[in-house]
Amino acid sequence: MTLTFARAAIPPVFSNVLRSKVPFSLLYPILDAGPSGPSGYATKTSFCDAIASLGKAGCRLVQLRAKELSAGEFLAWAKAGVTAARRHGVGLIVNDRADVALLSGASGVHVGQTDISVAAVRRVVGNEAIVGLSTHSLEQAKEAEAKAVDYVAIGPVFATKTKSDPVYAGPLGVSAVREVRLAVQKPLVAIGGITIERARELIDLGVDGVAVISGLRERDRSLEEQARRWLAIEANQRRWEVS
């Protein structure tokens, strides 16, 4: 089964992005299904509205997490999200669950070090789907480079409340991102405690995207406006590099 989504115009990007497969913009939002998560949405409607706002702002990929939902509920949210994403030229990535990605028609799946193997994920979703893998060290990132993944995520870069599991040794810091960028040719996403102020330094290192969970919850700005502020960093950087 081929997983596809309706593409909008993909903005220029830095580094080694595979434009035909991973349509990165700088901002890679992670949205939580359910109100308890750090970027939680209480209803499928509010979640789909968020996807629409992010698509209008220029985001090309959005990830759905559902740590507290049943498999059936997760699938229902994913299906609703895919419909909204296709309408607004956004690719929806499902967190952890390759089966949910397949059944919902999502653009792909993101898995962690303790989830099923990348090889097993590929057997479920096929070769056309986007597959991302979380890594937490230079060694893991190098290993990911040799696997059938389309992008590598490294983190947590900075201290964050959303990465409190014992599997994380603590914030890796900017120097670790620099080392990984030099070692990994695949598209690289930084995650963990990233603020809009810290994003520019990571762009300078050559990351292709920054995954943001709780950094899009400002009360005095709409979600679309917040996303545009993040994406403006990328646009300004491109102008600076060309000039």
Steps between C-alpha positions, in 0.01 A plus 500: 500500500634840405449776756467842342373844583407804301807720471507875502799696376798390710718787621877491448693328774857463623731203543427157354120483488359243260252736340308224321439307824526724808347845443657675796447856598692619804208451738392141564213523751407205721136507606359292786162333477317570824521795738762358737802521269731803483348596164169332570182541297181394671303408188563375147343821371747723684784273384390527137462876536860510625619309193317749280665794675844343472448424132393857429814622675722284278576191708546191287508226763305454823531211742214351701572349842238313701664358809176455693252390233393147416605364162151557363488858622848566364393372160191722501712809578752402234234457233351839583847652497586350162185648348586845636865467405427409140264793471774742607806349331650356818650158563378328817751282685370257763704452815600143596224304326583367153164320486311823567706677233416232246129476577447876515686573176747725680816618326718303737598402852756611756642240737735500797785283620270273701228460235492226236802491270527715190507183290170390654353846447592483133328164463182663629498838324702419187780687329307811396402612848715744697671336797678702768705371792584662834860484616663620822873474430752526220528122489126451458490767230776324308311173529185671374691623197539138387133413550204544267392831653433823316600734779681483833385683812758592765420610854416616746725789405396717794331423830132423456214371711368294209807274501515379860522126437812328646601400145615861453835574659429873507534787257762434234582861424578680176845341469342156467275624220808633323672162526193316374457739208858432391450124527151462353407574141128434534261781591544594865234618744590650837260453790479586867459837669535696178371854514466746218807680637708181486387395154739727308808339654373159398434619145858625489612146580306368201200328655211454262222536753427569865232295669292718729254366755423760766647801317181574307266570789520880530170639617536844344566376144306270271662170407539615142675818611733307729591259220569785261742652753695174513504462122614860457828401666563257217403753234724768651790256521463412132512868405808548719681204338423622148601863561 
